[in-house]
Amino acid sequence: MSTKNIKYNVKLFPLYKAVSWDLLFYYSISFIFLTHVKGITAAEVLFSDAFYPISKILFQIPIDILINNIGKRKSIILGNLLLCICILTTIFANSLLIIIISQVLCALGYCLKNATETNLLYDSISDSPKRNNLFSKIDSRGSALYYYFDAITSIAAGFLFIVNGYLPMFLCLALCLVSVFLSFKFNEPISLKKQKKNLIKTNLFDLKQAFHFIFRSNRLKSLILINVLLSTLFAIFSTLRSSLFTDIGLHEQYFGIIYAILQIISGISTQNQERFHNRFRNKTLSFFSLTTTISMIIIGFCEIFGFSFGISLEIILLMLAVQFIMKGPFYTLIKRYLNSFSTPSMRTKISVASEFFTGIFRAIITFLASFLLGIVTTSYVYVILGCIFTVIFVILLNYMSSRVGLRPEQYSKKEIIFEELH
């Protein structure tokens, strides 16, 4: 593959991520679409959400084998096609079972995308001392564009939903089709013609070796664990946020506007991810995690203490803004940290391992949140989860203090991958 074609990947990636990182027109109205249009309860929405991480757990190993044999470009194309089918399934769903099926399709699509998209970008940047900085800069540009685009579509989705509940969903489908079109434009960084097609037995052996390396590496174990925990929190915030707004009596037409403002905040913070990294250095992940959980606890206590609607809303919005400030740069920086000191094939396997454990933990926490929502209000769920995660983070961050954020020469050989597995 020529250098020109590889550089084209770098130029295309920010635009692709702006449209394709996550579902546009969807999350600001997904909760009220499922509860108002499809007649599903809040607890059932969280119950169906739990099948997303469960499916990701089951798909991780087959997905790694598939990616090794068809390449990253075709995997991205297939992932976007599956999301199109997922949205179509949701639009025409007439029961909880069909919603669950759509979650399974969504999980399969994002298994393929999450394991390949940022890795394709990283592989497309020439190996140099500035590689990590360039990756963060390009990836954060795409993330910021997505947040701004999502803000615009979220506002539109709220007003369109009032006109017709299905309009935002069909626009979401249209942009998924745009994602498919853009993914066809990528070039494979490493030509499959120059590779020996991997047999299933070989792939399984490589994956076993990769997991063995990850479990021996204190650095990778720590990074994957904190990625699992924070990713899980950010994932369930969407449903919990909408449920909280419903509990305090906020009108549905404001959901999209608030979500849009929060996404703009995430976009701005994402563009400043390098400042977060330079300011906090090896304390960056500590700052992100503990700030997020403390903000959760404060949100929960607002309603529990019986503040007036105005005061509660002001405090809740302020804490949500804090969470979105943390979320923006986190996704770019954690990918940067995980990709460091690894080879192209190992990067995919690290992504697979991270997604695998995220799926397990997210399923557990989603089922727990669904159970809690059935017996207590959303505010208590915020407090309970906030306290649980704060304790876990304190223990994990203490473990990480001497194992993550060191200079390259301070790591042992078992922490750094110098060559391919085979």
Beta strands, then each sheet from edge to edge (+ up, - down):
end
